[in-house]
Amino acid sequence: MTRLKIRKIGNSLGVVLPKDVLEQLKVKEGDTLNVVTVPTGVTLSVSDAEVDRLMEMAERIMDENREVLRALAK
């Protein structure tokens, strides 16, 4: 288990991820992480730009076609 201390960073609070955690996540400076709430707390995962783009597209399509999707679900 890795324990991280919350620190003041400018006007915000944050944590610094140690090198071994960054290696486990296979991330580097500039990458984006997803934070997902789970029953035991939160999980961190690497954000995939292509998956994010496709999910945004799917959400937009579902919003635009909500009534059609409801009818198809019956």
C-alpha positions as CSV (number, residue, x, y, z in Angstrom):
1,M,0.0,0.0,0.0
2,T,1.2,3.5,-0.9
3,R,0.3,6.3,1.4
4,L,0.2,9.8,-0.1
5,K,0.2,13.1,1.7
6,I,-2.2,15.8,0.6
7,R,-0.2,19.0,-0.1
8,K,-1.1,22.6,-0.9
9,I,-0.3,23.3,-4.6
10,G,-1.0,26.9,-5.4
11,N,-4.5,27.6,-4.3
12,S,-5.5,23.9,-4.6
13,L,-4.7,20.7,-2.8
14,G,-3.1,17.7,-4.5
15,V,-1.0,14.7,-4.2
16,V,2.3,13.8,-5.9
17,L,2.4,10.3,-7.3
18,P,5.7,8.5,-6.6
19,K,7.7,7.1,-9.5
20,D,6.7,3.5,-8.8
21,V,3.0,4.4,-8.9
22,L,3.6,6.2,-12.2
23,E,5.3,3.2,-13.6
24,Q,2.5,0.9,-12.5
25,L,0.0,3.2,-14.2
26,K,2.3,3.5,-17.2
27,V,1.8,7.2,-17.4
28,K,4.0,10.2,-18.0
29,E,3.8,13.9,-17.7
30,G,0.9,15.3,-19.7
31,D,-1.2,12.1,-19.6
32,T,-4.7,12.2,-18.2
33,L,-6.1,9.9,-15.4
34,N,-9.7,9.0,-14.8
35,V,-10.9,9.0,-11.2
36,V,-13.9,6.6,-10.7
37,T,-15.8,6.3,-7.5
38,V,-16.2,2.6,-6.3
39,P,-17.7,1.2,-3.1
40,T,-14.4,1.1,-1.4
41,G,-13.2,4.6,-2.4
42,V,-11.8,5.7,-5.8
43,T,-9.7,4.1,-8.5
44,L,-7.3,5.7,-10.9
45,S,-6.9,4.6,-14.5
46,V,-5.2,5.9,-17.6
47,S,-7.5,7.9,-19.9
48,D,-7.6,6.8,-23.5
49,A,-8.3,9.7,-25.8
50,E,-9.9,7.6,-28.5
51,V,-12.2,5.9,-25.9
52,D,-13.1,9.3,-24.4
53,R,-13.9,10.6,-27.9
54,L,-16.1,7.6,-28.7
55,M,-17.9,7.8,-25.4
56,E,-18.6,11.5,-25.9
57,M,-20.0,10.8,-29.4
58,A,-22.2,7.9,-28.0
59,E,-23.6,10.2,-25.2
60,R,-24.4,12.9,-27.7
61,I,-26.2,10.4,-30.0
62,M,-28.1,9.0,-27.1
63,D,-29.1,12.5,-26.0
64,E,-30.2,13.5,-29.5
65,N,-32.2,10.2,-30.0
66,R,-33.6,9.6,-26.5
67,E,-37.2,9.0,-27.7
68,V,-36.2,6.7,-30.5
69,L,-34.0,4.6,-28.1
70,R,-36.9,4.4,-25.6
71,A,-39.2,3.1,-28.4
72,L,-36.7,0.6,-29.4
73,A,-36.2,-0.6,-25.8
74,K,-39.9,-1.6,-25.6
